[in-house]
Every structure is written in structure tokens, then in C-alpha cells.
């Protein structure tokens, strides 16, 4: 079901119109699995009855792996915080 409804888009790196609203979400993953930072865009969609519905779309996602190592491993929490700042 997910694959059937997926859509590939280029990541969005700036608020090009100035009217967009975004979420910045961080999942620290305490058990040293993959932590991620997700950026989602909030928008309204029209319903058939004329009402409005709030939705969000993922515009960018970063997996916090330590890419400097030969074997890419999850970043330690202090390194994640430093990266986010």
C-alpha cells in the first residue's frame, strides 16, 4: 500500500515563496539505532464539501549516521546535538 502511494520529489532546501510553514522533527533514538531529522511542510487542502483539511508532506529527511567512518554507524547523542546546532 505504501509503495503504491509513494511519490518521489526533490528535497526542498528553502522557503522559496515565504508563505510556507514547516515542522522540524527530531527522533533521538535512544537505543543507538538510526536517529533522524525530518522537515515537513504544512498545507491546507480543499475538501469536496468546500471545507479545508490540514495536511503535511515530507520535504527533507536526514539520517544521523557518522559518515566519516569506513563503516557508517549511528552518531552518539552528543555528536547529534552538535550536528543539529
C-alpha positions as CSV (number, residue, x, y, z in Angstrom):
1,X,0.0,0.0,0.0
2,X,2.8,2.4,0.8
3,X,4.8,1.8,-2.4
4,X,1.6,2.2,-4.4
5,X,1.0,5.7,-2.9
6,X,4.6,7.0,-2.8
7,X,5.8,9.9,-4.8
8,X,9.4,11.0,-5.5
9,X,10.2,14.7,-5.2
10,X,13.4,16.7,-4.9
11,X,14.2,17.9,-1.3
12,X,13.2,21.4,-0.6
13,X,16.1,23.5,0.9
14,X,14.5,26.9,1.4
15,X,11.1,28.7,1.8
16,X,11.1,29.9,-1.7
17,X,7.6,31.6,-1.5
18,X,7.9,33.0,2.0
19,X,4.3,31.6,2.7
20,X,5.2,28.1,3.6
21,X,5.1,26.7,7.2
22,X,7.4,23.8,8.2
23,X,7.9,21.4,11.1
24,X,11.3,20.4,12.3
25,X,11.1,16.9,13.9
26,X,14.0,15.1,15.7
27,X,13.9,11.4,16.7
28,X,16.9,10.8,19.1
29,X,16.6,7.0,19.0
30,X,17.9,6.2,22.5
31,X,18.9,2.7,21.6
32,X,21.6,3.7,19.1
33,X,19.7,2.8,16.1
34,X,19.2,5.3,13.3
35,X,18.2,8.8,14.6
36,X,16.6,11.1,12.0
37,X,15.8,14.8,11.5
38,X,12.7,15.3,9.4
39,X,11.4,18.5,7.8
40,X,7.7,18.6,6.9
41,X,5.7,21.2,5.1
42,X,2.2,22.0,6.5
43,X,-0.5,22.9,4.0
44,X,-4.3,23.0,3.6
45,X,-6.2,21.0,1.1
46,X,-9.8,21.6,-0.1
47,X,-12.5,19.0,0.6
48,X,-15.3,18.2,-1.8
49,X,-17.8,19.9,0.6
50,X,-15.9,23.2,0.4
51,X,-14.1,22.8,3.8
52,X,-10.4,22.8,4.4
53,X,-8.2,19.9,5.6
54,X,-4.7,20.3,7.1
55,X,-2.0,18.0,5.7
56,X,1.7,17.7,5.8
57,X,4.3,16.4,3.3
58,X,7.9,15.3,3.9
59,X,10.3,17.7,2.2
60,X,13.6,16.5,3.6
61,X,14.9,13.8,5.9
62,X,18.4,13.3,7.3
63,X,19.6,10.1,8.8
64,X,22.2,10.8,11.5
65,X,24.9,8.3,10.6
66,X,28.6,9.0,11.2
67,X,29.6,9.1,7.6
68,X,33.2,9.9,8.4
69,X,33.8,6.3,9.4
70,X,34.5,3.5,7.0
71,X,31.6,1.5,8.4
72,X,28.8,4.0,8.7
73,X,27.5,3.8,12.3
74,X,24.9,5.8,14.3
75,X,26.2,9.1,15.8
76,X,26.5,9.3,19.5
77,X,23.9,11.6,21.2
78,X,26.4,14.5,21.9
79,X,27.5,14.4,18.2
80,X,23.9,14.5,17.1
81,X,23.2,17.6,19.3
82,X,26.3,19.3,17.9
83,X,25.2,18.5,14.3
84,X,21.7,19.9,14.9
85,X,23.0,23.1,16.3
